[in-house]
Amino acid sequence: MNVRPSVKAFVIIGLVMLGIIAAIGSLLVYAQQEAFTNERTLLARSLALQASELRDVDPYTSLKLSVAAVHINADAASRKVLLESLLVLRREDLFSLNPRGARSVALSQDGHVALIEDADEIGVWDLSGMLDPNIEGEVEKRAKLEGDYGDVDVLALSSDGRTALVSQDNGTAVLWDLNNLAQPTRLGAINAGAASDADRRIEALALSRDGRTACVGDLDGNFSIWDLSVKTKPIRRSHVRLLGGRISSISLDADARLAAILTKERDVAIWDLGRHDNPIQLSRLDLPFKTAGPISISADGREILVGSSHRADLWSLADPAKPVHAATLDMPNKDLYDIALSDSGKISLFAGDGGSVPLWDLSSQTRPTNISSLKNYSQEVSYIAVSANGEVALTASPDRGATMWDLRDLPEMLEDPIGVACDAPDRLKITREEWTRYAGGADWTRYGGGLLGEDTLAACSIDWALS
């Protein structure tokens, strides 16, 4: 007997077939979307990598590629590359320095005056031309400090940039009046030990913000405090012989009431300098490593950073008599040579071996954040200085000389790097030739190529094309 399927069965079969077709269609769409997502991830990674490689030789192409990478896939790696590309455009190399590089730097608190030592001399530099909106000019070396400096690389500068203290090979440190940058005036001289000891090499100097107090340390462990109220006749207020021996570094808070002293690169002690005639050791840091490198105490005296191999450690000095370890900062550098802190403590910079200067935000004492790096050193950075507000940094490198970094719009870059980069979007157009070279076989029309009737792709509009 023949059984004819009912209309209801046909309907059911049809609905099942439609469901299958719809499911297959959804799977195909999902597969296509997944493939495009993977393409975008890989493309963004490739563009960011090439942006890093081009940063020094072609900074604007680097910026275009890093903007494109963030628009295509805004992950942390792409964003960091964009920040580094933006920072390189805020760099000013001081090319007139000795080609063998700079050895040491010091910076006034407003970032307008600098001392820079190279293999031949110590120069007095005026950076106002790059920073003051009322002055149109460039950075300029105004004078050099005469003296027997040799291999000494210990410099200090007062907050206003008007008093300099520079060590010499004969075991003394010379005071200079820089009120007229073009004509520095040599004032008095001091040494680390007793007044008659002028043959001990000075290893560490620190100058108070007002230029009225100096702290000096030498190879034999002599630590002295000097009153510079009358700079032509410095007066030694106290002298202590530290059992730890060689004094490698001295760091002062803003009021020169608290000092951190590093001896023999392994012992960090905190001293109360409230009475300059009777300094008192308050405590020692219980370091979690065998050797310490640079140290830097914050302006308010409530924190101290201590560097070592591949790390820096942040300590709380809320009670200077009882330092408390707060956090460890992981560093790419095997060796750290110098640390610079802004007055707010939000900006910290680390000089060392390798090709980068890590830039950290210490706003949270327990959760410091590595926000970016100053790049493009082929060897190392020896010394670093930063202005009180964190808006100007100065680095010394044996392979690049001295470099000034304009960080005035760093907060905006951290908040919205794309917004800062795309402030002038016309310069961030990628030609078809560039796209083929850097993006390979990726279809540029999918990313907005040629949409404006031109043979270009606007890096700042890729997000609009992808939406």
Number of C-alpha atoms within 10 A of each C-alpha: 3 4 5 6 8 8 9 9 10 11 11 11 12 12 12 12 12 12 12 12 12 12 12 12 12 12 12 12 12 12 12 12 12 12 12 13 14 12 14 18 16 15 21 26 20 19 25 28 18 18 29 21 14 17 23 16 10 11 19 19 20 27 29 25 33 34 34 31 30 27 24 24 19 15 14 10 15 25 23 21 27 28 25 23 30 25 22 21 15 17 17 16 15 17 12 10 20 17 13 14 20 29 23 27 27 28 28 24 24 19 27 20 27 24 25 26 28 23 18 14 18 23 20 25 21 21 21 19 15 17 19 11 9 8 10 10 13 13 18 17 20 14 18 18 20 11 14 13 20 13 12 19 23 22 24 25 29 23 22 18 27 18 24 27 24 24 28 22 18 16 20 22 25 19 24 21 19 20 13 11 18 14 14 20 15 17 17 17 18 27 30 34 27 15 11 8 12 17 13 19 20 32 22 25 26 25 27 21 22 18 23 17 23 23 25 27 33 25 19 20 24 23 26 24 27 22 19 21 13 11 20 14 13 19 16 22 15 18 22 17 15 15 10 16 17 21 26 25 25 25 25 27 22 19 16 23 17 25 26 23 25 27 23 17 19 16 19 25 18 25 20 19 18 14 11 20 15 14 20 15 17 16 17 18 18 12 14 10 11 10 13 24 21 24 26 25 28 22 22 17 22 17 23 23 21 24 27 23 18 14 17 22 19 22 21 19 20 13 13 20 16 14 20 16 19 17 18 17 17 13 19 16 21 12 20 29 19 21 24 27 27 21 19 15 23 18 22 25 24 29 29 28 20 18 18 21 27 20 19 20 18 19 13 12 17 14 13 18 15 17 14 21 21 24 19 19 18 14 15 23 29 22 24 26 29 28 24 22 18 25 20 24 23 26 28 26 26 21 15 23 26 28 19 22 19 21 18 14 12 19 11 12 18 15 10 13 19 21 14 17 21 17 11 10 15 10 16 23 20 19 16 17 11 15 19 14 10 16 18 12 10 14 12 18 11 13 23 19 24 16 15 10 8 11 13 20 25 24 27 23 19 21 15 10 14 11 6
